Amino acid sequence: MEWTDIGVPLHVAYNAFTQFEDWPTFMRKVENVERVDDTKLSFKGQVFLSHRTWEATITEQVADSHIVWSSTGRRAASAAACPSTK
């Protein structure tokens, strides 16, 4: 697991990471995020030279602490947790 210190209060980072629809405004290569329901998200983004879509499922969410999700797509699967304290 990798950590990155972004130098903002935890609630600011948490709010940014939970406003998924806003990700394209500050994350390069993320083209669109649509919230399907309370736990499902649909993403479209550019990976190298191709455009791909994938689905994410929020598996754990604690306000002003962290959010955990897993994602699946045609070519890969992954999981992430953001933000968190060490």
N, C-alpha and C positions, 0 to 999 in steps of 0.2 A: 504494500500500500504506500502511496506517495502522499506527502503533505505539502501544502503551499500556504504560506502566511500572506494574506492579502491586506492586512493592516486596517481593517474596519471592525467596528463592534460586531459581535456575533449576530445580534438581531438584524443588522443591516445586511450581512451576508445571507442569513437565512431568508429574509424577505426577497432578496434578489434571486436566490435559487428556487424559490417556490412560486415565482411569477413566470412560469414556463413560457407563456405566450410572448413574453418580452425578450426571451433569449436571443432571437435573431438581431436585436438592436445592439447587443454587446458581445455576442459570440460569433466570431468569424466562421463561416461555412455552415452554420445552422440557418436554414432557409425558412422553416415554418415549424411551429409547434401548436398542436391542437389538443385541448383537454377533452377527452372522450367522456369521462365521468370522474368521480372523486379520486379514483386510483389508477386510471388508464390515461396514457398520453400517446399521441401519434406525432412522430418527428419526420422531417424531411431535411436532408442536408447533403453537402458535397463532401465526398471522401475521395481524395486525390482528384481524378478527372471525371468521376462518375457521380451521379445524383442518386441517393439511396433513401429509402424510407425504413423506419423501424418503429416498434411499439415498446413502450415502457410501462411497467407496473410498479406503483409505489407500494412497498412492502412494510415500511415503518415510517412514521412521521411524528416527531415530538416538537411542538412549537418552540421557536427560538433556541433549538438545540441541534436537531439533525433530521435529515430525510434520507431514506434508503430506497433504492429502486433497482430492478433488474430490467434488462431490455433484450429483445429478440428481434432479429431482422433476417432477411434472406441469406446474408452471408456471415453473420456473426451474432454472438450474444455477449452481454457484459453486465456488470453490476457496479453500483457506485453509492457512496454515502457523502453527503455534503450538507452544510458545513458541519464541523464537529470540533470539539476541543480535544487536545491530546491528554 
